[in-house]
Amino acid sequence: MKLFVNLARAVISSLEMIFEQNKYADKVIEKVLKQNPKWGARDRRFIAETTYDIVRWYRFLQNITEAEENDYWKLLGGWCVLHEVQLPAWEEFKGLNEKRILERNIKMKSIRRFRESIPDWLDTLGEQELGKRWEKELHALNEEAAVVLRANTLKISAKDLQYSLRESEVETDYLRDFPDALVLTERQNIFRHPAFKEGMFEVQDAASQFIAPFLRVSPGMRVIDACAGAGGKTLHLAAIMKNKGRIIAMDVEAFKLEELQKRAKRAGVNNLEIRHIESSKTIKRLENSADRLLLDVPCSGLGVLKRNPDAKWKLSGEFIENVKELQQHILQDYCNMLKKDGLMVYSTCSVLPSENERQVDKFLERNGDKFELIDQKHSWPTDGFDGFYMALLRKK
């Protein structure tokens, strides 16, 4: 494989935006590729995958190349050496020693925080919370995420979607335990496909597809999704409810709800109501009104590092402590929107017990006279998909 200077510069530019301008990696890649529409599929794939790879292995590459901070050319050079891509005789790669890189590669693999490319504090926290389990989950979090689709059953079945995609040479496999899911056999920009534009499917990780069914909704119910965001799980709930009943999607970020409205229109969802949470009064007005309540709360995001590897470099211990306070606040305040005998799901995309089981335990310590735990479930990164936790509670 030959390294071309225009593609190398696109990777370097992307890394600068991610690390120095604190932009989200997925948004950066989207922007860079949109600015260069003439690039072919192979070039686009190289830029996206190489950028993500360097972000994921940032600390490891920095160590084996002995690069100074923000020397992204050295990181790219180290990546090339490890992937047996011949280093061009460019000024930017001057001083890189391939033999030394390969020697340090072997040496650094014996130290977990370098081998798995993670900040010291985060490695320590993971081990404190998960013990021996942390090692294998951390390793799984460094694997590339699969691209999973959820067939929008308001419009098409998974079987018919697979057939339709195959006609345009997009191959997928079924996933056991996920009735509406298909996984792409080869990565590609599926958002360009006509079936996506027609609302036939959403891109949604398999583990995320556990949550809506876990809430035990049925057509005709009044359901509140109180931390809806851009609404992936909201749309899944609508499909399960067959567009019957009412879903109130809420969030403190109005722009996310605007995106949800666009997605809902494309998906053919018409049992949805949007409410921006402007103050505690928004919650108060809905007291004792919901048959089902979904609290997919803000979290550290440690369960989704496969698809958001830049998060491990942007997280801090202070952020995780603050988000845990917010999680408990949401649990304590938002639970009042549920009717008696109603069911509530608390969920996160984290693997940390302090954000998961311990939050539920803390909630029940204060509200055990009103709520009881019915069920809880983990989807671990080692299961092959994102890390999620979900707890089902009933209001007595």
C-alpha positions in Angstrom: 0.0 0.0 0.0 1.2 3.5 -0.9 0.7 6.5 1.3 -0.5 9.6 -0.7 0.2 13.1 0.6 -3.3 14.5 0.2 -4.8 11.6 2.3 -2.1 11.9 4.9 -2.8 15.6 5.3 -6.5 14.9 5.7 -5.7 12.5 8.5 -3.4 15.0 10.2 -6.0 17.8 9.8 -8.7 15.5 11.4 -6.4 14.7 14.3 -5.8 18.4 15.0 -9.5 19.1 15.1 -10.1 16.1 17.5 -7.3 16.7 19.9 -6.7 20.5 19.7 -10.2 21.9 19.0 -11.9 19.2 21.1 -14.3 18.2 18.3 -16.1 14.8 18.3 -14.3 12.4 16.0 -17.4 11.3 14.1 -18.3 14.9 13.4 -14.8 15.7 12.2 -14.7 12.7 9.8 -18.1 13.6 8.5 -17.0 17.2 7.9 -13.7 16.3 6.2 -15.3 13.8 3.9 -18.1 16.2 3.0 -15.5 18.9 2.1 -13.9 16.5 -0.4 -16.7 14.8 -2.3 -14.5 13.7 -5.2 -12.6 11.2 -3.1 -13.4 7.6 -4.0 -14.7 5.0 -1.5 -11.2 3.5 -0.9 -9.7 6.9 0.0 -12.7 7.8 2.2 -12.4 4.5 4.0 -8.6 5.0 4.5 -9.1 8.5 6.0 -11.9 7.4 8.4 -10.4 4.2 9.5 -6.8 5.5 9.9 -8.0 8.6 11.9 -10.1 6.4 14.2 -7.2 3.9 14.6 -4.7 6.7 15.6 -7.2 8.2 18.0 -7.9 4.7 19.6 -4.2 3.9 19.9 -3.0 7.4 20.6 -1.0 6.7 23.8 0.5 3.5 22.4 1.6 5.2 19.2 3.0 8.2 21.0 5.0 5.8 23.2 6.5 3.6 20.5 7.4 6.6 18.3 8.5 8.7 21.2 6.5 11.6 19.7 6.1 14.9 21.5 2.5 16.0 22.2 0.6 17.0 19.1 3.2 15.5 16.7 0.6 13.8 14.6 2.9 13.1 11.7 5.0 10.8 14.0 1.8 9.0 15.1 0.9 8.5 11.5 4.4 7.2 10.8 4.2 4.8 13.6 0.8 3.6 12.4 2.3 3.0 8.9 5.2 1.0 10.4 2.8 -1.3 12.3 0.6 -1.7 9.2 3.6 -2.4 6.9 3.0 0.7 4.9 6.2 2.0 3.4 7.2 5.3 4.9 7.7 7.9 2.1 10.9 10.0 2.3 9.0 13.1 3.5 10.3 15.8 5.8 7.5 15.1 8.2 8.7 11.5 8.9 12.4 12.6 9.4 13.8 11.0 12.5 11.5 8.0 12.6 13.4 4.8 13.2 11.4 1.8 12.0 13.6 -0.7 13.9 13.3 1.2 17.2 9.5 1.5 16.7 9.1 -2.3 16.2 11.4 -2.9 19.3 9.3 -0.5 21.5 6.1 -2.1 20.1 7.1 -5.4 21.6 8.2 -3.8 24.9 5.1 -1.7 25.4 2.7 -4.6 24.9 3.7 -6.0 28.3 2.3 -2.9 30.1 -1.6 -2.8 30.1 -2.1 1.0 30.1 0.2 1.3 27.0 -1.0 -2.0 25.3 -4.6 -0.9 25.6 -3.8 2.8 25.1 -5.6 4.3 28.1 -4.9 7.1 30.6 -3.5 5.9 33.9 -6.4 7.3 36.0 -9.0 5.6 33.8 -7.2 2.2 33.9 -7.0 2.5 37.7 -10.7 3.4 38.0 -11.8 0.5 35.8 -9.8 -2.0 37.8 -11.1 -0.6 41.1 -14.7 -0.9 39.9 -14.6 -4.1 37.9 -11.6 -6.0 39.3 -10.3 -8.8 37.0 -13.2 -8.3 34.6 -11.8 -4.9 33.6 -8.9 -6.4 31.6 -11.0 -8.3 29.1 -13.7 -5.6 28.9 -11.0 -2.9 28.2 -9.5 -5.1 25.5 -13.0 -5.5 23.9 -13.5 -1.7 24.0 -10.6 -1.3 21.7 -12.1 -3.5 19.0 -13.8 -1.8 16.0 -17.5 -1.4 16.4 -19.8 -3.4 14.1 -22.3 -1.4 12.0 -25.7 -2.6 13.1 -29.0 -1.6 11.5 -32.5 -1.8 13.1 -35.2 -2.4 10.6 -38.0 0.1 11.1 -40.9 -2.4 11.5 -43.4 0.4 10.9 -42.3 0.1 7.3 -40.4 -3.1 6.7 -39.4 -6.4 8.3 -35.7 -7.3 8.9 -36.1 -10.1 6.4 -37.4 -7.8 3.7 -34.9 -5.2 4.5 -32.1 -7.7 4.1 -33.4 -8.7 0.7 -33.8 -5.1 -0.4 -30.3 -4.2 0.6 -28.9 -7.3 -1.1 -30.4 -6.1 -4.4 -28.1 -3.1 -4.2 -25.1 -5.3 -3.2 -25.2 -4.4 0.5 -24.7 -7.7 2.4 -25.9 -8.2 6.0 -26.2 -10.9 8.6 -28.9 -11.6 11.1 -28.1 -11.3 14.8 -29.4 -13.9 17.2 -31.5 -12.4 20.0 -32.2 -9.3 18.0 -35.3 -9.7 15.9 -35.0 -6.4 14.0 -31.2 -6.2 13.7 -28.9 -6.7 10.7 -25.2 -6.3 10.8 -23.2 -5.1 7.8 -20.7 -7.6 6.6 -18.5 -4.8 5.2 -18.3 -1.3 6.5 -19.6 1.5 4.3 -21.5 4.8 4.5 -25.0 3.3 4.7 -26.6 6.8 5.3 -26.4 7.4 1.6 -28.5 4.4 0.8 -32.0 5.2 -0.6 -33.6 2.8 2.0 -32.2 4.9 4.8 -33.6 8.1 3.3 -37.0 6.4 3.0 -36.9 5.5 6.7 -36.6 1.8 6.3 -33.9 1.5 9.0 -31.8 3.3 11.6 -28.2 2.7 12.5 -28.4 1.5 16.1 -26.0 -0.8 18.0 -27.4 -4.2 19.0 -26.9 -3.6 22.7 -28.9 -0.4 22.4 -31.7 -2.4 20.8 -32.1 -4.3 24.1 -33.5 -1.2 25.9 -36.8 -0.4 24.3 -38.1 -4.0 24.6 -36.8 -4.1 28.2 -39.4 -1.4 29.1 -42.2 -3.8 28.3 -44.3 -1.3 26.3 -47.4 -2.2 24.2 -49.6 -0.4 21.8 -51.9 2.2 23.4 -49.7 3.1 26.3 -48.6 6.5 27.4 -44.8 6.4 27.5 -42.3 9.1 28.5 -38.7 9.0 27.2 -37.3 11.7 29.5 -33.7 11.8 28.2 -34.5 11.2 24.6 -31.6 13.0 22.9 -31.7 12.5 19.2 -34.1 9.6 19.8 -32.8 6.3 18.6 -34.6 4.5 21.4 -37.7 6.7 21.1 -38.1 5.5 17.5 -37.6 1.9 18.6 -40.4 2.4 21.2 -42.7 3.8 18.5 -42.1 0.8 16.3 -42.8 -1.7 19.1 -46.0 0.3 19.9 -47.1 0.2 16.3 -47.6 3.9 16.3 -50.5 3.5 18.8 -50.7 5.3 22.1 -48.5 8.3 23.0 -44.8 8.8 23.4 -43.6 12.1 25.0 -39.9 12.6 24.1 -38.1 15.1 26.4 -34.6 16.5 26.8 -32.8 19.5 28.2 -31.1 20.1 24.8 -33.7 21.5 22.3 -31.4 21.0 19.2 -31.4 17.2 19.9 -35.2 17.2 19.9 -35.2 19.0 16.6 -33.1 16.2 15.1 -35.5 13.7 16.6 -38.4 15.3 14.9 -36.6 15.0 11.5 -35.8 11.3 12.2 -39.4 10.6 13.3 -40.8 12.1 10.1 -38.5 10.0 8.0 -39.5 6.9 10.0 -43.2 7.5 9.7 -43.7 7.9 13.5 -46.9 9.8 14.3 -47.5 9.0 18.0 -44.8 11.3 19.2 -44.9 14.6 21.2 -41.8 16.7 21.8 -41.3 18.6 25.1 -38.2 20.6 25.8 -37.3 20.5 29.6 -36.9 24.1 30.4 -37.3 23.8 34.2 -38.5 21.5 36.9 -42.0 22.7 36.1 -41.9 20.7 32.9 -41.4 17.5 34.9 -44.0 18.6 37.6 -46.7 19.0 35.0 -46.4 15.3 34.0 -46.6 13.9 37.6 -48.3 10.4 37.8 -49.1 10.4 34.0 -46.9 7.7 32.4 -47.5 4.0 32.1 -43.9 3.6 31.2 -40.9 5.8 31.8 -37.4 5.5 30.1 -34.5 7.2 31.8 -31.6 6.7 29.5 -29.4 9.0 31.5 -26.2 11.0 30.6 -23.2 8.9 31.6 -19.4 8.5 31.1 -19.9 6.7 27.8 -17.3 4.1 28.8 -19.4 1.4 27.2 -19.3 2.9 23.8 -15.5 3.5 23.4 -15.5 1.1 20.4 -17.3 3.8 18.4 -16.2 6.9 20.3 -12.5 6.2 21.1 -11.8 9.9 21.5 -13.9 10.0 24.7 -11.1 8.3 26.7 -8.8 11.3 26.1 -11.5 13.8 26.9 -13.0 12.3 30.0 -12.0 13.2 33.5 -12.6 11.9 37.0 -14.3 15.1 37.9 -16.7 14.7 34.9 -17.7 11.2 36.0 -18.3 12.3 39.6 -20.5 15.2 38.3 -22.5 13.0 35.9 -23.2 10.5 38.7 -24.8 13.3 40.7 -26.9 14.2 37.7 -27.9 10.5 37.2 -29.2 10.4 40.8 -31.0 13.7 40.5 -32.8 12.5 37.3 -33.8 9.2 39.0 -35.1 11.0 42.2 -37.0 13.7 40.4 -38.2 12.2 37.1 -39.6 9.0 38.7 -42.6 11.1 39.9 -43.9 11.2 36.3 -44.7 7.4 36.6 -48.2 6.2 37.5 -48.7 3.6 40.3 -48.0 0.1 38.9 -46.1 1.7 36.1 -42.7 0.5 34.9 -39.5 2.5 34.6 -36.1 1.6 33.0 -32.9 3.3 34.2 -30.2 2.7 31.6 -26.6 3.9 30.8 -24.0 3.2 28.2 -21.4 2.7 30.9 -19.6 -0.4 32.4 -19.0 1.2 35.8 -21.0 -0.3 38.7 -21.0 3.2 40.3 -23.1 4.5 37.4 -25.2 1.4 37.2 -26.2 -1.0 40.0 -25.0 1.3 42.8 -27.1 4.2 41.4 -30.2 1.9 41.5 -29.3 0.7 45.0 -29.0 4.3 46.2 -32.3 5.2 44.6 -34.0 2.3 46.3 -32.5 3.2 49.7 -34.5 6.4 49.6 -37.5 5.1 47.6 -37.9 1.5 48.6 -41.4 2.1 49.9 -42.5 3.3 46.5 -40.4 1.3 44.0 -39.1 -2.2 43.6 -36.5 -3.7 41.3 -38.0 -6.2 38.8 -35.0 -7.1 36.6 -31.6 -5.8 35.5 -29.4 -6.7 32.6 -25.9 -6.0 31.3 -24.6 -6.0 27.8 -20.9 -6.2 28.1 -18.4 -5.2 25.4 -17.0 -8.7 25.4 -20.5 -9.8 24.2 -19.4 -8.2 20.9 -21.3 -4.9 21.0 -21.5 -1.8 23.1 -21.6 -1.8 26.9 -25.0 -1.1 28.3 -26.8 -1.5 31.7 -30.5 -1.4 32.2 -32.7 -1.8 35.3 -36.4 -2.3 35.3 -38.3 -0.9 38.3 -42.0 -0.9 39.2 -43.8 1.9 41.1 -45.8 0.2 43.9 
